[in-house]
Amino acid sequence: MSKRVLIPIADGSEDLEAVTLIDVLRRAEFDVVVASAEERRMLTCARGTRITADTMLLDVLAQDFDLIVLPGGMPGAKTLGELEPLAERVRQQARAGLDYAAICAAPAVALHPYGVLKGRQVTCYPGMSDNLTGTHFLDQPVVVDGNCITSQGPATALEFALTLVERLAGRGKRREVADAMLVPATN
């Protein structure tokens, strides 16, 4: 059975992160649902890339997902951070022991306000690390702490996405997806 992944996006989500997550997770043959946190499906990312979401976020929050992953970018990550129905859904995901993840600004301005990072090892865009009170900030491209996966920014988006593939489908699937994209082997 295919793994289901929810990627909420908003106006101002980081282009490279959103597109990389969508692309890599779909290459892994996951059922990726791109859901708009705005009142329309057509969104404009932080650098002007336009993305048409598959659906509206509020219409899918009651569904089951193996992973919920938030792209960064401002003000998109802030919009996601202020959306209480999404916050509650991520809290449920965390309590259930299911994977949740965020990159760039999103760990600091969404996951942290949701209350799902307390005591965890995390990373985020380095300039926002002061916002992560009550956590253990690590200056690393990708940090996995239990079912919480965080990453730093656009340059780490590919490594982050491949880490998510490995979390959901194992090392072999990660290598298969990476090889098809000509990502150099690291070990």
C-alpha positions as CSV (number, residue, x, y, z in Angstrom):
1,M,0.0,0.0,0.0
2,S,1.4,3.4,-1.0
3,K,2.5,5.8,1.7
4,R,0.4,8.9,2.0
5,V,2.0,12.3,2.4
6,L,0.4,15.7,3.1
7,I,2.3,18.8,2.0
8,P,0.4,21.9,3.0
9,I,1.4,25.0,1.1
10,A,0.5,28.7,1.2
11,D,1.3,31.9,-0.7
12,G,5.0,32.6,0.1
13,S,6.0,29.0,0.6
14,E,9.6,28.5,-0.5
15,D,9.6,27.4,-4.1
16,L,12.6,25.1,-4.2
17,E,11.6,23.3,-1.0
18,A,7.9,22.8,-2.0
19,V,8.8,21.6,-5.5
20,T,11.6,19.4,-4.3
21,L,9.4,17.7,-1.7
22,I,6.6,17.2,-4.1
23,D,8.9,15.9,-6.9
24,V,11.1,13.5,-4.8
25,L,8.2,12.0,-2.8
26,R,6.3,11.4,-5.9
27,R,9.3,9.8,-7.5
28,A,9.2,7.4,-4.5
29,E,5.7,6.5,-5.7
30,F,4.1,7.9,-2.6
31,D,0.5,9.3,-2.7
32,V,1.4,13.0,-2.3
33,V,-1.4,15.4,-1.5
34,V,-0.5,19.1,-2.0
35,A,-3.1,21.1,-0.1
36,S,-3.7,24.8,-0.2
37,A,-3.9,26.6,3.1
38,E,-5.3,29.6,1.3
39,E,-8.9,30.1,0.0
40,R,-7.9,29.0,-3.6
41,R,-5.8,26.3,-5.1
42,M,-3.5,28.5,-7.3
43,L,-0.7,29.7,-5.1
44,T,2.4,31.9,-5.6
45,C,5.5,30.8,-3.9
46,A,8.1,33.2,-2.3
47,R,10.1,33.5,-5.6
48,G,7.1,33.7,-7.9
49,T,6.7,30.1,-8.9
50,R,3.0,29.3,-9.2
51,I,1.7,26.0,-7.9
52,T,-1.8,24.6,-8.2
53,A,-2.6,22.6,-5.2
54,D,-4.4,19.2,-5.5
55,T,-7.0,20.2,-3.0
56,M,-7.9,22.5,-0.1
57,L,-6.2,21.8,3.2
58,L,-9.3,21.9,5.3
59,D,-10.9,19.2,3.1
60,V,-8.2,16.6,3.9
61,L,-7.2,17.2,7.5
62,A,-9.4,14.4,8.7
63,Q,-7.7,11.9,6.4
64,D,-4.8,9.6,7.5
65,F,-1.3,10.4,6.4
66,D,2.0,8.6,7.0
67,L,3.8,11.9,6.9
68,I,2.9,15.6,7.1
69,V,5.7,17.8,5.9
70,L,5.8,21.6,5.9
71,P,7.9,23.6,3.4
72,G,9.5,26.8,4.7
73,G,9.5,30.3,3.1
74,M,8.0,33.4,4.3
75,P,5.3,34.4,4.7
76,G,4.1,30.8,3.8
77,A,5.5,29.1,6.8
78,K,4.0,31.8,9.1
79,T,0.6,31.2,7.5
80,L,0.9,27.5,8.1
81,G,2.0,28.2,11.7
82,E,-1.1,30.3,12.4
83,L,-3.6,27.8,11.0
84,E,-5.1,26.1,14.1
85,P,-6.8,23.2,12.3
86,L,-3.4,22.3,10.8
87,A,-1.7,22.7,14.2
88,E,-4.2,20.3,15.8
89,R,-3.7,17.8,12.9
90,V,0.1,17.9,13.4
91,R,-0.3,17.4,17.1
92,Q,-2.4,14.3,16.5
93,Q,0.2,13.0,14.1
94,A,2.9,13.5,16.7
95,R,0.8,11.9,19.5
96,A,0.2,8.9,17.2
97,G,3.9,8.4,16.7
98,L,3.6,9.1,13.0
99,D,6.1,11.2,11.1
100,Y,5.9,15.0,10.8
101,A,8.6,17.2,9.3
102,A,9.4,20.8,8.4
103,I,12.2,22.7,6.7
104,C,13.7,26.2,6.8
105,A,11.5,28.7,8.7
106,A,8.7,26.1,9.3
107,P,10.2,24.3,12.3
108,A,10.6,27.7,14.0
109,V,7.3,29.4,13.0
110,A,5.0,26.5,12.6
111,L,6.1,23.3,14.4
112,H,7.4,25.2,17.5
113,P,4.2,27.1,18.0
114,Y,2.2,23.9,17.6
115,G,4.1,22.6,20.7
116,V,5.5,19.5,19.0
117,L,9.2,20.2,19.3
118,K,9.7,20.5,23.1
119,G,12.8,18.7,24.2
120,R,13.6,17.5,20.7
121,Q,16.8,17.8,18.7
122,V,15.9,20.0,15.7
123,T,17.3,22.3,13.1
124,C,15.9,25.1,11.0
125,Y,17.1,28.1,8.9
126,P,20.0,29.1,11.1
127,G,18.9,32.8,11.5
128,M,15.7,31.5,13.1
129,S,17.2,29.2,15.7
130,D,16.7,31.6,18.5
131,N,12.9,31.0,18.1
132,L,13.4,27.3,19.1
133,T,13.3,27.7,22.9
134,G,12.9,24.4,24.8
135,T,14.6,22.4,22.0
136,H,18.1,21.2,21.3
137,F,19.2,23.1,18.1
138,L,21.7,21.3,15.9
139,D,23.4,23.1,13.1
140,Q,23.1,20.2,10.7
141,P,21.4,19.9,7.2
142,V,18.8,17.3,8.4
143,V,18.0,16.2,11.9
144,V,15.9,13.2,12.8
145,D,14.6,12.8,16.4
146,G,12.1,10.0,16.6
147,N,9.2,10.8,14.4
148,C,10.2,14.5,13.9
149,I,12.4,15.4,11.0
150,T,13.7,18.9,10.4
151,S,16.0,20.6,7.9
152,Q,17.7,23.9,7.3
153,G,16.7,25.4,3.9
154,P,16.7,25.4,0.1
155,A,20.2,23.9,-0.2
156,T,19.2,21.0,2.1
157,A,15.8,20.3,0.5
158,L,17.1,17.3,-1.6
159,E,18.8,15.6,1.3
160,F,15.7,16.3,3.4
161,A,13.3,14.8,0.8
162,L,15.5,11.7,0.4
163,T,15.7,11.3,4.2
164,L,11.8,11.3,4.2
165,V,11.8,8.7,1.5
166,E,14.1,6.5,3.6
167,R,11.9,7.1,6.7
168,L,8.8,5.9,4.9
169,A,10.2,3.2,2.5
170,G,13.7,2.2,3.6
171,R,17.2,2.7,2.5
172,G,16.8,0.7,-0.7
173,K,14.0,3.0,-2.0
174,R,16.1,6.1,-1.0
175,R,19.0,4.8,-3.1
176,E,16.7,3.9,-6.0
177,V,15.2,7.4,-6.1
178,A,18.6,9.1,-5.6
179,D,20.3,7.0,-8.3
180,A,17.5,7.8,-10.8
181,M,18.2,11.5,-10.1
182,L,22.0,11.1,-10.4
183,V,22.5,12.0,-6.8
184,P,26.1,11.0,-5.8
185,A,26.3,8.2,-3.3
186,T,27.5,9.4,0.1
187,N,28.4,6.1,1.6
